[in-house]
Amino acid sequence: FPVEVVSWLGFLCSYPYPTSRPPCSLVRDNLTSLPEKEIGIKINYDVFPAKWDDTMQKFSLWGQTSYSGIDILFADDLIGGMWGMNGWAEELSGLDAWTKNKDDVVDNINALNKAVNGVYRLFFFMGLEPFMYNKTMVPKPPTTWDELVSNGKSTTQADKGIWGWRPLGGEGHIFNTVLLMLNQAGADLAKLDDKATVQALKFMQDWVQTFKITPPSTVSEDNTTVEALAAAGKAAMWWTYEGGYNNALAIDKTVLTKDSLGIARWPKGPVADTALVHGWGFMLSKFSKNKDVSKEVLNWVTRPELIREITSAVNTVPPYKSLLKDKDIIAKLPFLTSGPGWEELIRGAKFREPIVNSPQVTQLWTMFENLGKYVISGQKTPEDAQTWVVNEYKTIKSGS
């Protein structure tokens, strides 16, 4: 194709996730050159700041100042919520990229679109926060909170650094753990002023303070740390992201194998066994001066055949149901058929609501992060933590 249009298009990417070769490198190496060859559109590429806090601040500033230097944004849930809910992103339900593929996307994405009242992201992958366990220590996965605790007690050997339950709690991940427990307890996520909220917070604090199945260090352990500890046989049960499955198997001298690394639905709480999903996708800035050209790129980049190439190259899960049955993808991602299977694992799983469907994304993310730290560390009792979070929630919603 001749280069009919040369447009400044900012493709923004993040840190390596969830493999050693991040999606960014694929975008840089391939997607920056292929559009020019195939559809006559040149892409200029930029990258995220090194620290996530800096990334969020930069995206906030761009939105608040109506910055027009970026056309297409490569966005996770937090960026997606921030831009979609503040009116900084184009609604994309009229694009071929959506209309031609909407019947093929997984149900979780449709549920998210309903929650945010529109299509603001065109996903290239959708992942999961799955429950994992070492079958040599826990032959069968727990199905309830009580079984989680009993399995944790029977496998913990604190003097040897072996803990029955290692929830992901450090480096900006604990808000996921909080949301998981609140969902499973049936908490009112719009207010957090109910008994179920206290029940969820108490359960989390008891892991460390009462049941002694989780180490106090959990508040500083990120996904890389937890995966390494699991690979060393120092965790009977844990959670990390879907990419942590392959990561734990690839660590040098890992004690885990495909036969001993278990993956399951979350143990059911008082109300539900709801899991969390997450994902990355493409957004179009409302301030873009190159919207028509950008839409051409979005229609091109979201084709299932190209999404297949991208997800296969970086070992991420595609958002299309048809691709979840692809033999090559299944071969690279064995967790798709492990345990109860991917379809069952993501059944009913939610995105990070109420964070991603509110304009105050950054404030709410920070609020849930702090809530988790207060509870897990024992800095606040569950009741005091609830009082704090209810007041914080009201302040954030009022915009004061």
C-alpha positions in Angstrom: 0.0 0.0 0.0 1.3 3.5 -0.7 1.6 5.8 2.4 -1.6 7.8 1.8 -1.8 9.2 5.3 1.0 9.8 7.8 -0.5 10.4 11.2 1.0 11.1 14.7 -0.4 8.1 16.7 0.8 7.5 20.2 0.9 3.9 21.2 1.5 3.8 24.9 2.6 0.7 26.7 3.6 -0.4 30.1 6.1 -2.4 32.1 6.7 -6.1 31.3 3.4 -7.9 31.8 2.9 -10.7 32.3 6.0 -12.3 30.6 9.6 -11.3 30.1 8.7 -9.9 26.6 6.1 -7.3 27.3 3.3 -6.4 24.9 5.1 -3.0 24.4 8.0 -4.7 22.5 5.5 -6.3 20.1 3.8 -3.0 19.5 7.2 -1.3 19.0 8.7 -4.0 16.8 5.7 -4.9 14.7 2.7 -2.6 15.1 4.7 0.5 14.5 5.7 -0.7 11.0 2.9 -3.0 9.8 0.2 -0.3 9.6 2.3 1.7 7.2 2.8 -1.3 5.0 -0.7 -2.6 5.2 -3.0 0.4 5.5 -0.8 3.3 4.7 -0.7 4.8 8.2 2.4 5.6 10.1 2.5 5.2 13.9 4.7 7.2 16.2 5.3 5.4 19.4 5.8 6.5 23.0 6.1 4.6 26.3 4.8 4.9 29.9 6.9 6.3 32.7 8.9 3.7 34.6 6.7 4.0 37.8 3.0 3.4 37.8 2.2 6.4 40.0 3.9 8.6 37.4 1.9 6.9 34.7 -1.4 7.7 36.4 -0.3 11.3 37.1 0.7 11.7 33.4 -2.6 10.3 32.1 -4.5 12.4 34.6 -2.7 15.6 33.4 -3.3 14.7 29.7 -7.0 14.3 30.3 -7.5 17.3 32.5 -5.6 19.6 30.0 -7.3 18.1 26.9 -3.9 17.2 25.5 -4.2 16.4 21.8 -0.7 14.9 21.2 -1.9 11.4 21.9 -4.4 9.6 19.6 -4.6 6.0 20.6 -4.0 4.9 24.2 -2.9 1.5 25.3 -4.9 1.2 28.5 -5.3 -1.1 31.5 -8.4 -1.0 33.7 -7.4 2.0 35.8 -6.5 4.1 32.8 -9.6 2.9 31.0 -11.8 3.8 33.9 -10.1 7.2 34.3 -10.5 8.2 30.7 -13.8 6.6 30.0 -15.6 7.9 33.1 -14.2 11.4 32.9 -15.3 11.9 29.3 -11.8 12.0 27.9 -12.2 8.9 25.6 -14.3 8.3 22.5 -17.2 5.8 22.8 -16.4 3.1 20.2 -19.5 1.0 19.9 -20.0 2.2 16.3 -16.7 1.0 15.0 -16.3 -2.1 12.9 -13.7 -3.1 15.5 -16.6 -3.6 17.9 -19.6 -4.4 15.8 -17.9 -7.2 13.9 -16.5 -8.8 17.0 -19.0 -8.0 19.8 -20.6 -11.4 19.6 -17.3 -13.1 20.1 -16.0 -11.2 23.1 -16.2 -12.9 26.5 -19.2 -12.1 28.7 -17.1 -10.3 31.3 -16.3 -7.5 28.8 -19.9 -7.1 28.0 -20.7 -6.8 31.7 -18.0 -4.2 32.1 -19.4 -2.2 29.1 -22.8 -2.2 30.8 -21.3 -1.0 34.1 -19.4 1.9 32.4 -22.3 2.6 30.0 -20.4 2.3 26.8 -17.5 0.8 24.8 -14.4 2.7 25.7 -11.8 0.0 25.2 -11.2 -2.5 22.5 -9.5 -5.3 24.3 -6.4 -7.2 23.0 -6.2 -9.4 26.1 -8.2 -10.3 29.2 -6.7 -11.9 32.2 -7.7 -13.3 35.6 -6.7 -13.2 39.3 -6.9 -16.9 39.8 -6.6 -19.0 42.9 -3.5 -21.4 42.8 -2.3 -24.2 45.0 0.5 -26.7 45.4 -1.1 -30.2 45.0 1.7 -31.9 46.9 0.6 -29.8 49.9 -3.1 -29.3 49.2 -4.4 -32.3 47.2 -7.8 -30.7 46.6 -8.5 -27.0 46.4 -10.6 -25.5 49.2 -14.2 -24.7 48.1 -15.1 -22.4 51.1 -13.4 -19.8 53.3 -13.4 -22.3 56.2 -11.6 -24.9 54.1 -9.1 -22.2 53.0 -8.3 -21.7 56.7 -8.1 -25.4 57.7 -5.8 -26.1 54.7 -3.7 -23.1 55.6 -3.4 -24.2 59.2 -2.4 -27.8 58.3 0.3 -26.7 55.8 1.8 -23.7 57.6 5.3 -24.2 59.0 6.3 -20.7 60.0 9.7 -21.8 61.3 10.6 -23.0 57.9 9.1 -20.1 56.0 6.3 -22.2 54.7 2.9 -20.5 54.8 -0.5 -22.0 53.9 -1.9 -18.9 52.3 0.0 -16.1 50.5 -2.4 -13.6 49.1 -0.8 -11.0 46.8 -0.5 -7.8 48.9 2.5 -5.7 48.0 3.5 -3.1 45.4 0.0 -1.9 44.4 -1.8 -5.3 44.3 -3.6 -5.5 47.6 -6.6 -3.6 46.4 -7.4 -6.7 44.3 -7.4 -8.9 47.4 -9.7 -6.5 49.1 -12.2 -6.4 46.2 -12.1 -10.2 46.0 -13.1 -10.6 49.6 -15.7 -7.9 49.6 -17.3 -9.5 46.5 -17.3 -12.9 48.1 -18.8 -11.6 51.4 -21.6 -9.8 49.5 -20.5 -6.3 50.6 -22.3 -3.2 49.4 -19.6 -1.8 47.2 -21.5 1.5 46.8 -21.3 2.3 50.5 -19.1 -0.2 52.4 -21.2 0.5 55.5 -22.7 -3.0 56.0 -21.9 -6.0 58.1 -20.5 -7.9 55.1 -17.8 -5.3 54.7 -16.6 -5.9 58.3 -16.8 -9.6 57.8 -14.5 -9.5 54.7 -12.0 -7.2 56.5 -12.0 -9.3 59.6 -11.4 -12.4 57.5 -8.4 -10.8 55.9 -6.9 -9.6 59.2 -7.4 -13.0 60.8 -5.2 -14.6 58.1 -2.2 -12.9 59.8 -3.3 -12.0 63.3 -5.5 -15.0 64.4 -5.2 -18.0 62.0 -1.5 -17.5 61.5 -1.6 -18.9 58.0 -0.3 -15.7 56.3 3.0 -13.9 57.1 3.0 -10.3 58.1 5.4 -9.7 55.2 2.5 -10.2 52.8 1.9 -6.4 52.7 5.2 -6.0 50.8 5.2 -9.1 48.6 4.4 -8.4 44.9 3.5 -10.9 42.2 7.2 -11.7 41.4 7.9 -12.4 45.0 4.9 -14.6 45.6 5.6 -16.6 42.4 9.2 -17.2 43.5 8.1 -18.3 47.0 5.5 -20.7 45.5 8.2 -22.1 43.2 10.4 -22.6 46.2 7.7 -24.6 48.0 7.1 -21.8 50.5 3.4 -21.4 49.7 0.6 -24.0 49.8 -2.0 -21.7 48.3 -1.6 -18.2 46.8 -3.0 -15.9 44.2 -1.3 -14.1 41.4 -2.2 -13.1 37.8 -2.7 -15.6 35.0 0.8 -15.1 33.7 2.1 -16.3 37.1 1.2 -19.8 36.1 3.9 -20.0 33.4 6.2 -17.9 35.5 6.2 -20.2 38.5 6.9 -23.2 36.3 9.8 -21.4 34.5 11.7 -20.3 37.7 15.0 -22.1 38.2 14.8 -25.1 40.5 11.1 -24.7 40.9 9.4 -27.5 42.9 6.2 -27.0 40.8 5.3 -29.0 37.7 2.2 -28.9 35.4 0.9 -31.8 37.4 1.5 -30.3 40.8 0.5 -26.7 40.1 -3.2 -26.4 40.7 -5.6 -23.7 39.6 -9.2 -23.4 40.8 -12.1 -21.1 41.3 -11.9 -19.0 44.4 -13.1 -20.6 47.6 -16.7 -19.4 48.2 -17.3 -16.8 50.8 -20.5 -16.3 52.7 -22.3 -15.2 49.5 -20.2 -15.9 46.4 -17.0 -17.2 44.8 -16.7 -14.2 42.5 -13.3 -13.8 40.9 -11.7 -10.7 39.3 -10.7 -10.2 35.7 -8.6 -7.5 34.1 -7.3 -6.5 30.7 -5.5 -4.2 28.4 -7.1 -2.5 25.4 -7.0 0.3 22.9 -8.7 3.6 23.5 -9.2 6.7 21.3 -8.6 10.1 22.9 -11.5 12.5 22.5 -8.9 15.3 22.1 -7.3 13.5 19.1 -6.9 15.6 15.9 -6.6 12.4 13.9 -9.8 10.5 14.8 -10.7 9.2 11.4 -7.2 7.8 10.8 -7.1 6.5 14.3 -10.3 4.6 13.8 -8.8 2.9 10.7 -5.9 1.7 12.9 -8.3 0.4 15.6 -10.3 -1.5 13.0 -7.1 -3.0 11.7 -5.4 -3.8 15.0 -8.5 -5.5 16.6 -9.0 -8.1 13.9 -9.1 -11.6 15.5 -6.3 -12.8 13.3 -4.0 -10.0 14.4 -5.1 -10.4 18.1 -4.2 -14.1 17.7 -0.6 -13.1 16.6 -0.3 -10.6 19.5 -1.5 -12.9 22.3 0.5 -15.8 20.9 3.7 -13.8 20.9 3.4 -12.5 24.4 1.5 -15.4 26.1 -1.6 -13.5 27.0 -5.2 -14.6 26.8 -7.3 -13.2 23.9 -10.7 -11.6 24.6 -12.4 -13.6 21.9 -14.2 -16.8 22.7 -13.3 -18.3 19.4 -9.6 -17.9 20.0 -9.8 -19.5 23.4 -10.2 -22.8 21.5 -7.2 -22.2 19.3 -4.8 -25.1 19.7 -1.6 -23.0 19.4 -2.8 -20.6 22.1 -3.9 -23.5 24.4 -0.4 -25.1 24.0 1.3 -21.9 25.1 -1.2 -21.2 27.9 -1.8 -24.6 29.7 -3.9 -22.9 32.4 -6.7 -22.4 29.8 -7.4 -26.1 30.2 -6.1 -26.7 33.7 -8.4 -27.2 36.7 -12.0 -26.5 35.8 -11.0 -24.7 32.6 -10.8 -21.1 31.6 -14.5 -20.7 30.8 -15.4 -21.9 34.4 -12.7 -19.8 36.0 -13.9 -16.6 34.5 -17.6 -17.3 34.9 -19.2 -14.4 36.6 -15.9 -12.7 37.3 -15.9 -9.0 37.6 -13.7 -6.1 36.6 -12.4 -3.8 39.3 -15.7 -2.2 40.2 -16.5 0.2 41.8 -13.1 1.7 40.8 -13.2 1.4 37.1 -16.8 2.7 36.7 -16.2 5.9 38.6 -14.6 9.2 37.6 -12.5 9.2 40.8 -10.5 6.1 39.7 -7.1 7.2 41.2 -8.6 8.2 44.5 -10.6 5.0 44.8 -7.7 2.8 43.8 -5.6 4.5 46.6 -8.5 4.1 49.0 -8.8 0.4 48.5 -5.0 0.0 48.6 -4.8 1.7 52.0 -7.8 -0.2 53.3 -6.0 -3.5 52.6 -2.8 -2.3 54.2 -4.5 -1.1 57.3 -6.3 -4.4 57.8 -3.5 -6.9 56.9 -0.9 -5.0 59.0 -3.2 -4.8 62.0 -2.9 -1.0 62.0 -6.6 -0.7 62.3 -9.3 -3.1 63.5 -11.9 -4.2 60.9 -14.4 -1.9 62.6 -12.1 1.1 62.6 -11.0 0.4 59.0 -14.7 0.4 58.0 -15.3 3.7 59.8 -12.3 5.2 58.0 -13.2 3.8 54.5 -16.9 4.9 54.8 -15.8 8.5 55.6 -13.1 8.4 52.9 -15.6 7.1 50.3 -18.0 9.9 51.1 -15.2 12.5 50.8 -14.1 11.1 47.4 -17.6 11.0 46.0 -18.4 14.5 47.1 -15.2 15.7 45.3 -14.0 17.5 48.3 
